[in-house]
Amino acid sequence: MKSVFTLITLTLVWLVPLSAIPPQDERPPQDRRNETRMLHHLLQMEQQDLTALRKTIERIERMTPEEKALLRERISKLEKMKPERLEAMREHFESIDPETREAMHQRWLEMSPDERRNWRQKLHDLPQEERINLLKEQGFLPTPGKPPKGAKPPTIPEE
């Protein structure tokens, strides 16, 4: 019994210093691999996509922490949305002619973060018919006489 105890003790004494030595990782750190992968992706992008990405990054840099939190919240709602609802929204968006979409996008970009927040709240508070009329008046929907080509997105019950 003494010899078994002595053997276990000697083994532990021998292993303890080995556990104190950190293992040498031959691979680059995870951040470096991601950085290289991202750089490779950026180098393959078209100039106009890089310009749009830079503008987006600059817009994010100008956001306050509260604005960033609100944006993260809205994005998480999209990520949690049912796939069929999300697909219907995409189809509806793609059914809008590119010129109108671009005008809508430019109109949105011209708004300050406070104006955008107020706009979303105002839309949320309006009944559906008034909301559609307001969107048309403000240039956020296609002109009358050009019905959308895709399916109408299913409605989500308001909270």
Sine and cosine of phi, psi and omega as CSV:
sin_phi,cos_phi,sin_psi,cos_psi,sin_omega,cos_omega
0.00,0.00,-0.64,0.77,0.02,-1.00
-0.89,0.45,-0.61,0.79,-0.05,-1.00
-0.93,0.36,-0.58,0.81,0.05,-1.00
-0.91,0.41,-0.70,0.71,0.02,-1.00
-0.89,0.47,-0.68,0.74,0.01,-1.00
-0.90,0.43,-0.67,0.74,0.01,-1.00
-0.89,0.45,-0.68,0.73,0.03,-1.00
-0.90,0.44,-0.68,0.74,0.00,-1.00
-0.89,0.46,-0.73,0.69,0.00,-1.00
-0.90,0.44,-0.60,0.80,0.03,-1.00
-0.90,0.43,-0.70,0.71,0.02,-1.00
-0.90,0.44,-0.66,0.75,0.01,-1.00
-0.89,0.45,-0.60,0.80,0.00,-1.00
-0.96,0.29,-0.57,0.82,-0.06,-1.00
-0.99,0.16,-0.49,0.87,-0.05,-1.00
-0.85,0.53,-0.74,0.67,0.03,-1.00
-0.89,0.46,-0.52,0.85,0.02,-1.00
-0.92,0.39,-0.58,0.82,0.00,-1.00
-0.96,0.29,-0.35,0.94,0.01,-1.00
-0.98,0.20,-0.32,0.95,0.00,-1.00
-0.99,0.11,0.87,-0.50,-0.01,-1.00
-0.93,0.38,0.62,-0.78,0.02,-1.00
-0.93,0.37,0.63,-0.78,0.01,-1.00
-1.00,0.08,0.87,-0.49,-0.01,-1.00
-1.00,-0.07,0.87,-0.49,-0.01,-1.00
-0.97,0.23,-0.39,0.92,-0.04,-1.00
-0.99,0.14,0.44,-0.90,0.07,-1.00
-0.93,0.36,0.41,-0.91,0.03,-1.00
-0.85,0.52,0.41,-0.91,-0.05,-1.00
-0.82,0.57,-0.65,0.76,-0.02,-1.00
-0.88,0.48,-0.64,0.76,-0.02,-1.00
-0.92,0.40,-0.64,0.77,0.02,-1.00
-0.91,0.42,-0.68,0.74,0.03,-1.00
-0.90,0.43,-0.63,0.78,-0.01,-1.00
-0.89,0.45,-0.69,0.73,0.01,-1.00
-0.91,0.42,-0.67,0.74,0.01,-1.00
-0.89,0.45,-0.66,0.76,0.00,-1.00
-0.92,0.38,-0.67,0.74,0.02,-1.00
-0.87,0.49,-0.69,0.73,0.04,-1.00
-0.86,0.51,-0.70,0.72,0.01,-1.00
-0.90,0.44,-0.69,0.72,0.00,-1.00
-0.89,0.46,-0.61,0.79,-0.02,-1.00
-0.93,0.37,-0.34,0.94,0.02,-1.00
-1.00,-0.04,-0.14,0.99,-0.07,-1.00
-0.97,0.23,0.48,-0.88,0.08,-1.00
-0.95,0.31,0.39,-0.92,-0.04,-1.00
-0.85,0.52,-0.69,0.72,-0.05,-1.00
-0.92,0.38,-0.52,0.85,0.06,-1.00
-0.94,0.35,-0.63,0.78,0.06,-1.00
-0.90,0.44,-0.65,0.76,0.03,-1.00
-0.89,0.46,-0.70,0.71,0.02,-1.00
-0.89,0.45,-0.65,0.76,0.02,-1.00
-0.89,0.45,-0.69,0.73,0.02,-1.00
-0.88,0.48,-0.68,0.73,0.01,-1.00
-0.90,0.44,-0.63,0.78,0.02,-1.00
-0.90,0.43,-0.70,0.72,0.01,-1.00
-0.89,0.46,-0.69,0.73,0.03,-1.00
-0.88,0.47,-0.64,0.77,0.02,-1.00
-0.90,0.43,-0.65,0.76,0.02,-1.00
-0.91,0.41,-0.63,0.77,0.02,-1.00
-0.89,0.46,-0.53,0.84,0.00,-1.00
-0.98,0.18,-0.23,0.97,-0.05,-1.00
-0.94,0.34,0.53,-0.85,0.12,-0.99
-0.98,0.18,0.29,-0.96,0.06,-1.00
-0.83,0.55,-0.58,0.82,0.02,-1.00
-0.92,0.39,-0.66,0.75,0.02,-1.00
-0.90,0.43,-0.63,0.77,0.05,-1.00
-0.90,0.44,-0.65,0.76,0.01,-1.00
-0.90,0.44,-0.67,0.75,0.04,-1.00
-0.90,0.44,-0.65,0.76,0.02,-1.00
-0.91,0.40,-0.68,0.73,0.06,-1.00
-0.86,0.51,-0.63,0.77,0.01,-1.00
-0.90,0.43,-0.70,0.72,0.01,-1.00
-0.91,0.41,-0.63,0.78,0.03,-1.00
-0.91,0.41,-0.64,0.76,0.00,-1.00
-0.91,0.42,-0.54,0.84,0.07,-1.00
-0.90,0.44,-0.64,0.77,0.05,-1.00
-0.90,0.43,-0.66,0.75,-0.01,-1.00
-0.91,0.40,-0.50,0.87,-0.01,-1.00
-1.00,0.07,-0.18,0.98,-0.06,-1.00
-0.91,0.41,0.53,-0.85,0.04,-1.00
-0.89,0.46,0.64,-0.77,-0.05,-1.00
-0.84,0.54,-0.61,0.79,-0.01,-1.00
-0.93,0.37,-0.57,0.82,0.05,-1.00
-0.92,0.38,-0.70,0.72,0.00,-1.00
-0.90,0.44,-0.67,0.75,0.02,-1.00
-0.90,0.43,-0.65,0.76,0.03,-1.00
-0.89,0.45,-0.63,0.78,0.04,-1.00
-0.90,0.43,-0.68,0.74,0.01,-1.00
-0.89,0.46,-0.71,0.70,0.01,-1.00
-0.87,0.49,-0.67,0.74,0.02,-1.00
-0.89,0.46,-0.69,0.72,0.00,-1.00
-0.89,0.46,-0.69,0.72,-0.02,-1.00
-0.94,0.35,-0.35,0.94,0.01,-1.00
-0.97,0.26,-0.29,0.96,0.03,-1.00
-0.98,0.22,0.74,-0.67,-0.06,-1.00
-0.88,0.48,0.53,-0.85,-0.10,-0.99
-0.83,0.56,-0.58,0.81,0.00,-1.00
-0.91,0.42,-0.69,0.72,0.00,-1.00
-0.92,0.40,-0.67,0.75,0.03,-1.00
-0.86,0.51,-0.69,0.73,-0.01,-1.00
-0.91,0.42,-0.66,0.76,0.03,-1.00
-0.89,0.45,-0.66,0.75,0.03,-1.00
-0.88,0.47,-0.69,0.72,-0.02,-1.00
-0.90,0.45,-0.71,0.70,0.01,-1.00
-0.89,0.45,-0.66,0.75,0.04,-1.00
-0.86,0.51,-0.68,0.73,-0.01,-1.00
-0.91,0.42,-0.68,0.74,-0.02,-1.00
-0.92,0.40,-0.47,0.88,0.00,-1.00
-0.96,0.30,-0.32,0.95,-0.02,-1.00
-0.98,0.20,0.58,-0.82,0.09,-1.00
-0.97,0.24,0.28,-0.96,0.03,-1.00
-0.83,0.56,-0.61,0.79,0.03,-1.00
-0.92,0.39,-0.66,0.75,0.03,-1.00
-0.89,0.46,-0.64,0.77,0.02,-1.00
-0.90,0.44,-0.71,0.71,0.00,-1.00
-0.88,0.47,-0.71,0.70,0.03,-1.00
-0.89,0.45,-0.62,0.78,0.01,-1.00
-0.89,0.47,-0.74,0.67,0.01,-1.00
-0.88,0.47,-0.66,0.75,0.00,-1.00
-0.91,0.41,-0.67,0.74,0.02,-1.00
-0.87,0.49,-0.70,0.72,0.03,-1.00
-0.90,0.44,-0.64,0.77,-0.01,-1.00
-0.90,0.45,-0.58,0.81,-0.06,-1.00
-0.99,0.16,-0.32,0.95,-0.05,-1.00
-0.99,0.14,0.52,-0.85,0.16,-0.99
-0.91,0.42,0.38,-0.92,-0.12,-0.99
-0.83,0.56,-0.70,0.72,-0.04,-1.00
-0.90,0.44,-0.70,0.71,0.02,-1.00
-0.91,0.40,-0.58,0.81,0.01,-1.00
-0.88,0.48,-0.71,0.70,-0.01,-1.00
-0.89,0.45,-0.69,0.72,0.02,-1.00
-0.88,0.48,-0.68,0.73,0.00,-1.00
-0.90,0.43,-0.67,0.75,0.02,-1.00
-0.88,0.47,-0.65,0.76,0.03,-1.00
-0.91,0.42,-0.70,0.71,-0.02,-1.00
-0.88,0.48,-0.62,0.78,-0.07,-1.00
-1.00,0.08,0.01,1.00,0.05,-1.00
0.99,0.13,0.41,0.91,0.01,-1.00
-0.98,-0.20,0.00,1.00,0.05,-1.00
-0.77,-0.63,0.37,-0.93,0.02,-1.00
-0.87,0.49,0.39,-0.92,0.01,-1.00
-0.92,0.40,0.48,-0.88,0.03,-1.00
-0.86,0.51,0.53,-0.85,-0.02,-1.00
1.00,-0.08,-0.18,0.98,0.07,-1.00
-0.90,-0.44,0.99,0.12,-0.02,-1.00
-0.92,0.39,0.53,-0.85,0.03,-1.00
-0.88,0.47,0.55,-0.83,-0.04,-1.00
-0.99,0.12,-0.51,0.86,-0.09,-1.00
-1.00,0.03,0.03,-1.00,0.03,-1.00
-0.95,0.31,0.53,-0.85,0.04,-1.00
-0.95,0.30,0.72,-0.70,0.00,-1.00
-0.90,0.44,0.64,-0.77,0.06,-1.00
-0.89,0.45,0.54,-0.84,-0.02,-1.00
-0.99,0.14,0.56,-0.83,0.06,-1.00
-0.97,-0.26,0.77,-0.64,0.02,-1.00
-0.87,0.49,0.70,-0.71,-0.01,-1.00
-0.96,0.29,0.50,-0.87,-0.06,-1.00
-0.97,0.23,0.00,0.00,0.00,0.00
